């Protein structure tokens, strides 16, 4: 394989972006599907209501633990191999989840959720794959466009939940069979992906920085922290949202609509986030994302009317978009190609480690903080504050440092 294949080629990058947008839209639909019903299904299976969101936590845990091996597979065998592995994990997770529901087995249901995490981990690399063959100028736009593919997933996923949730005698079982079909069909998209496999490094090839050296680079450290906080807060609140909506007197369709509006808000800004980053700078966009996330918490604490849920979750989605895409763009430009597998795997390990903690905390805060759903919802949103202080502090620390010490 010639070295020329690794020269940025925006024509090739644009073709890859089209494939990745389609994958984000179709395969990505399984995530809003599972996040909408996972907590509700867990509530029906768990012996203790405090463990209702444990299925969502297991997905995130599976994603965290598989991030490094999936990244290593992509570094050795190429992006396509890693993405096929992700769809296999998603299909197996759907099958085991359906069997768990059929037998009313919470442990089996949790095992299926863990396998779903393998898909979630692979999906997280779509954004990095978009940047692989892109020039510096096109990179933030490529990442944004791929993330924008989630716009269709926001429409497809919740609507599939409405059609399939009660389609079989066992509630939600039909949804998990639909997840299996989505993975099997969506895997075909990756035959059209055109990203060269990484070359086998020669003995005198640069080894790159160690993981310790990478993570202690100020710009990388700030990017990882901001990505982790943006994703953790989004997961913390979204995981509890269906339980809060239903617990405050609304029905499952209302919960699905709120989640749908949230996922739309996560991805609609992607059509212009890249342009905003190019115009104003990535640090300002990340900062704006953190402020909007704080606004989401403030709206949620103001009341539990349906309008509050919609507005809070829309703000949560926009804040996640600015914070996470901004941090991803910051990270993508802060390491060399031969450091890609090491850094991207480490990044997602840390990011989804934080998300795992937030996900585990979400169910306990929601169901075990006071005697009502409103008390739990208040606790969930108050828990955002320390995360926001951490990310805001990291960003201020980065901006205040002399430029020669940042990179």
N, C-alpha and C positions, 0 to 999 in steps of 0.2 A: 504494500500500500504506500503510495507516494506521499511525501510531506505536503505536496501542493493541495491535497485533499483537506488539509486542516487550515488553509487560508480562508478567512471569512468570505462567504459567498451568500449574499443576501437573496439571490434568486433561489438558491437551494433552501435557504432559511425560510423563505416565504412559503415554499411548497411544504416543508415540514410543519410550519405553523398551521397550515390548513388541516393536516392530518391530526395534529395535536388538539386543535380547536374542536374537531369532530369527536375525538376521544374524550375530551373534557366534557362535551355536551352529552354524549350518549352514555359512555361508561360512568361518567361522573354523576349521572342521575341516581345511581344506587346509594350515594351518600346522603342526600336529603331524604330519600326513601327510608333508609335505616335510622337516620337521626330523628325522623318524625315519629316512628313507631317503636324504636328500640327501648326507650324509657317506659312507654305504655305497656309493651309486651313484658318487659322486666318486672313491672309492677304487678302484673297478673301472675307471674311465676315465682317471684321471690317470697320467701317466708317473712322477710322483714322489709318494710317499705323504705328503709334507709338505703337498701341495696338496689333500688329500682333502676338507677342509671348505671349500674355496674356493667351491663352489656355495652354501653357506649364507651365506658372506661376501658373495657377489654379490647375494643377496636383500636383505641388510641395506644394502648400498651403494645398491642401487636404491631402497630405501625412504628412505634419507637424502637422495638427490639429488632425489627426487620430492616430498618433504614440503612444500617451499616452493611449488612450482607447484600441487600439489593443494590446499593451503590457499588460495592466491590464487584458484583456480577456485571453491572453495566460497564465498569471500567475495564474489565477483562474481555467480556463478550459483546459489548455494545448495548445501546439503549433498548433495542427491540427485544433482546432476551429478557431484560429486566421487566419490561412492560408486559410481555407474555406471562412471566411469573406472577405479576400482579393480578392479571385476569384469572389465572388458575386459582390463586388464593381467594379471590372474590367469589368464584363459582363454588369452591369447596365450602366457603363460609356460608353461602346461601343454602346449600344442601344440608349442612349440619344444623343450621338455624331452624330450617323447616322441620327436620326430624326432632329437634329439641322441643319445638312447639307442639308437635303431634303427640309426643310422650309426656308433655308438661314437665320436662326436665330442665331445670334452671342451669345446672352445670354443663349440660350438653349445649344449651343455648349460648352460654358464655364461651364455650370452645369455638362454636361457629363464629361468634363475634371476633374472637382472636384472629381467625383466618381472614376475616374481612379486613383486618388491619394490614395484612400484606398488600391487598389492593390499595388501601389508603396510602401506604408508604410509596408504592410505585407511582400513584397519581401525583404525589408531591414532587416527583422528578420531571413531570411534564414541563414545568416552568423552566427548569435548568436545560432540558433538551432543546427548548425553543431558542436558547442563547448559544448553543454549541457552534452553529455555523453562521451566526449573525455577526455583523460588524459592530463596533462600539456604538455607532449612531443608531443602528436598528435594534440593538439588544433590548432596551427598556420597552420599546413598542412590541417586540416579539413576545416578551414575557407577558405584557398586558393583554395582548390579543388572545393568547392561550388561556389566560385566566378568564377572559371574557366568554370563552366557550361555556363556562359554568352558567351563563345566563339561560341557555336552553335547558341545562340540567335542572335549574330552578323551576322551570315550567314543567318539564317531563316528570321529574321525581315525585313531587307531591300529588300530581294528577294520577300517576300510577298507583299511589297509595290509596286514593279515593276509590279507584276501580278494583283494586285487589285485596284491600284490607279485610273485607268481609265476603270475599268471593268464595271461600271454602268454609266448611263447618267450623274448623279451628281458626279463630281470629288471627289475622296477620300472616298465616301460613302461605296464602296465595302471593303475598308481597315478596316473600323470600324465594318462591319459585320464579317470580318475575326477575329478581336479582340474578339468579342463575342464568336465565336467558340473556339478560343484558351483557353479562360477562362473556358468554360464549360467542355472541354475535359481534360484540365490540372488539374482541381480540383480532378480528379480520382486518381492522383498520391499520394495524401496525405493519402489515405487509407492504404498505405504501410509504413507510418512513424511510428517509434517506439520510441517515447520519452515519458517517464512517465509524468503524470500530476503532478504538484507541490503538495506536501502534504498539507493538511489543517494545518496551524500552531497551536500548542497548546498554552495555555495561558502563559506558561513559556518559550516559544520558543524565540530565540533572534530576536529582532525587526530590527536590522541593523541600519545603519546610516540614518539620514534624508537626503532629497535631497540637502539641503544646505551643510551638512557635506560631502556628496559625491562629489559635484561639486567643493568644495574648497580643496579637496585632490589634491596635486600638480600633481601626475601622471595622475589622472582622468581628471583634468582640461586641461592638455596639450594634452591628447588623444582626448578629445572632440573638442578642438580648431583645431587641425590638421585634424581631420576627417571632420569637418565643412568646413574648407578652401579647402581641396582637392576636396570635392564634389561640393562646391559652384563654384569654378573656372571651374571645368569640365562642370557644367551646364551653367554657364555664357557664355562660348565660344561655346559649342555644340548647345545651343538653337539658336544662331544667325548664325551658320554655313550654314544651307540650304539657308537662305535668302542671305547671303554673296556670296555663290557660284553662285546662280542664278542671283543675282544682278550684279555680275562681268562678266556676259556674258555666263555662262555655263548653262546646262539644268538640269532638275530634276533627270535624271539618274546619272549625275555626282555628284549631291548632295547626292543621296542615296549611291553611291560608297564611297564617302568621309566619310559619317557617318558610313558605314559598316567597313571601315578600322579603324576608331576610336574605334568602339566597340570591334573589334578584338584586338586592342592594349590594351584595358581596361582589357581583360580577358586572353589573351595568357600568360602574365607573371605570372598568378596565379599558373601555373604548377610548378614554382620554387620560388615564393615569400616566401612561408612558409619555404623553405630550406634556403633561404638567411637570413630570420629573425633569424632562429635557429643558423646560423653560425656567422653572423656579429652583431646581436642585433637589436632590433626593432627600437631604436632611429636612428641608421644609415640608415636604410631602409626608414624611414619616411623622414629624411633629404634629401636622394637621390630623393625621390618623389617630394619634393618641388623644388629642383634644376631643375629637368626635366620639371616641370610645367613652370618654368621661361623660360626654353629653348623653350617651345612651343610658348609662347608669343613672344619671339624674332624672331622666324621663321615667324610667322604670320605677324609681323610688317615689315618684310623684303620685302614682295611683295604679289601680289594677283594672281599669276599664279596658275594653277591647282596643280602643284607639291608642292607649298607652303602650299596650303590647306591640301593636303594629309600628308605632313611631320609634320605640326603643329598639326593636329588632332591625328596623331599616337603618338607623344610625349605627348600630352594632356592625352591620354588614359593610357600610361605607367606611367606617373606621378601620375595620379589618383590611379592607382592600388597600387603602392608602398605606397603612402601617406595614402590611405583609409584602405587598408588591414593592414598596419602597425599600424595605430591608433586603428583599431578594435581589433587587437590582444593585444595591450597595455591595452585597456579598459577591455577586457574579463578576463584578469588576475588580475584586480584591484578591484573586488568586490566579495562579497560572494553570494552563490546561493539564499539565502533568500532576497538579495537586487536586484536580477536580474530584476524583473518587474519594480521596481522603477527606477533603474539606466538606463536600456536600453531604457525605454520610454522617460526618461529625455534626454538621449543622442540624440535620433532621433528627439525629439522636437527641440533641439538646432541646430542639424546638418541641418535639413530641414527648420528651420527658416532662417538660413544663405543662404541655397539654394534658398528659396523663394525670399529673397531680391535680390540675384544675377539674378534669372530668371526674376523678374519684371524689373530690371535694363537693362537686355540684350536687350529687344525689344526697349526700349527708346534710348539706346546708339546706337543700330544698325540703326534704322530708323530716328532718330531725332538728330544726331550729324553730322552736315555738310550736303552737298547737294548730296553726292554720296554714293554708297554702300561701296566703299573703305574707305571713311571718317568714316562711322559707324563701319566698321570692325577694323579700327585703334583704335577708342575709346573703343571698347569692350576689346581689348587686353591690352591697357594701364591700364584699370581698374583692371587688375590682381595684380598690384604692391602692393597696400596697404594690400590686403589679404595675400600675400606672406610674407610681413614684419611681420604681426601679427602672423602667424604660425611659422615662423622662430624664432621670439622672444620668443614665448612660449616654443619651443623645446630647445633653448639655456638656457632659465631660468630653465627648468627641469634638464638638464644635469649638470648645474653649482651648483645646490643645494646639500647640504650634503645628503648622501644616507638615513640616518635615517629620514630625513624630507620629502622624496619623496613619500613613500608609505602611 
